[in-house]
Amino acid sequence: MCAERYAEDSLRSHCNQIDMLSHVPVMADEVVDFFTGGLNEGLLVDGTAGAGGHLEMLSRAMPGMSFLAVDRDPAAVSILRSRFSDNPDVIVRQGSYTEVPDIIKELGLRNASAALFDLGLSSIQLDDPLRGFSYRHEGPLDMRFDDSTGTTAAELLNKMTEKKIADIIYNYGEEGRSRRIAKAIVRNRPVNTTLELAEIIDGSIRRNSFKILSRVFQALRIAVNEELDQLDRLIDDLDSWTKVGARIAFITFHSIEDRKIKLLFRDTPSYRQHSPRWVVPGEDEIRKNSRARSARLRMGIRI
Ligand SMILES: C[S@@+](CC[C@H](N)C(=O)[O-])C[C@H]1O[C@@H](n2cnc3c(N)ncnc32)[C@H](O)[C@@H]1O
């Protein structure tokens, strides 16, 4: 990928520009249909704007709307700023989606008529060895969406108890061999790079399994970025910054996240589920974009 060809910092932003279209938005037609189905004016918040793939399609399809694009990752934000520099209807801000109410207040905007959250990580992040998200490329074991703050995956692994590591792998990665893998990690500490970790995992299960590697890496990423706490905080105050009638869509890649969204739209009084209750990508989309495989789209209306 581009970042491997241009590893030097000075060339990274150039590299990001080249690769910004390498992230293919998941279930983009379904997302656009949902939002265009009931809206033609107001504010649409893309709380996980990433490379701006969904946002680009939405801003074209909904010319009467204004857009607030938020992402936790400073590298994603610089891609978004450059991609939408010619579009005065799109405002870009770096931050967590939990900060959207403050950003709306600071900018003097009205509450949102629409909100999109496409959770997880983008292909751009996954493919950049310097970010440490992938077991396929050698790189520092970092995994922070915002690398200016927080604890890296290496720091977590090198200080946590074996039990805590096993719990993370089991709960967030849904991996049954969690104890064996955690024991091997603790025995081989310090662990500093992606391939060191991959080798330890492979050694502990005595084979090379991409499925297990990807579960363990996913679990660590969720822990490093406190993704489930973030999602709980978003869910808790989503009704404070969305208008009655607002259309809200979540794309999740993990069963725990999906369950939280299912309960939000089904069981809380401020929302109703939009029909169908959920959508998954078709075979054709999965063939073209394997990352879409585990995605699920849920849509709700604020009442
Ligand atoms: C799957 S990508 C989004 C891709 C985007 N929909 C597109 O089409 O280009 C997920 C993005 O969410 C961002 N992200 C993850 N957690 C976040 C949070 N709590 N607040 C804001 N952004 C977050 C990641 O940095 C990543 O860029």
PDBQT file of the ligand as one rigid body, heavy atoms in Angstrom, charges set to zero:
ROOT
HETATM    1  C1  LIG A 401     -15.300   2.766   9.057  1.00  0.00    +0.000 C 
HETATM    2  S1  LIG A 401     -14.458   4.280   9.170  1.00  0.00    +0.000 S 
HETATM    3  C2  LIG A 401     -15.586   5.423   8.482  1.00  0.00    +0.000 C 
HETATM    4  C3  LIG A 401     -15.526   5.474   6.985  1.00  0.00    +0.000 C 
HETATM    5  C4  LIG A 401     -16.433   6.507   6.339  1.00  0.00    +0.000 C 
HETATM    6  N1  LIG A 401     -17.827   6.236   6.575  1.00  0.00    +0.000 N 
HETATM    7  C5  LIG A 401     -16.168   6.570   4.859  1.00  0.00    +0.000 C 
HETATM    8  O1  LIG A 401     -17.049   6.222   4.061  1.00  0.00    +0.000 OA
HETATM    9  O2  LIG A 401     -15.060   7.000   4.478  1.00  0.00    +0.000 OA
HETATM   10  C6  LIG A 401     -14.593   4.624  10.867  1.00  0.00    +0.000 C 
HETATM   11  C7  LIG A 401     -13.974   5.939  11.309  1.00  0.00    +0.000 C 
HETATM   12  O3  LIG A 401     -14.458   6.201  12.626  1.00  0.00    +0.000 OA
HETATM   13  C8  LIG A 401     -13.448   6.878  13.330  1.00  0.00    +0.000 C 
HETATM   14  N2  LIG A 401     -13.782   6.749  14.748  1.00  0.00    +0.000 N 
HETATM   15  C9  LIG A 401     -13.706   5.665  15.538  1.00  0.00    +0.000 A 
HETATM   16  N3  LIG A 401     -14.149   5.949  16.773  1.00  0.00    +0.000 NA
HETATM   17  C10 LIG A 401     -14.543   7.241  16.753  1.00  0.00    +0.000 A 
HETATM   18  C11 LIG A 401     -15.110   8.130  17.721  1.00  0.00    +0.000 A 
HETATM   19  N4  LIG A 401     -15.352   7.733  18.969  1.00  0.00    +0.000 N 
HETATM   20  N5  LIG A 401     -15.404   9.381  17.336  1.00  0.00    +0.000 NA
HETATM   21  C12 LIG A 401     -15.147   9.821  16.062  1.00  0.00    +0.000 A 
HETATM   22  N6  LIG A 401     -14.593   9.035  15.113  1.00  0.00    +0.000 NA
HETATM   23  C13 LIG A 401     -14.310   7.759  15.452  1.00  0.00    +0.000 A 
HETATM   24  C14 LIG A 401     -12.181   6.192  12.905  1.00  0.00    +0.000 C 
HETATM   25  O4  LIG A 401     -11.064   7.041  13.104  1.00  0.00    +0.000 OA
HETATM   26  C15 LIG A 401     -12.465   5.935  11.407  1.00  0.00    +0.000 C 
HETATM   27  O5  LIG A 401     -11.927   6.959  10.612  1.00  0.00    +0.000 OA
ENDROOT
TORSDOF 0
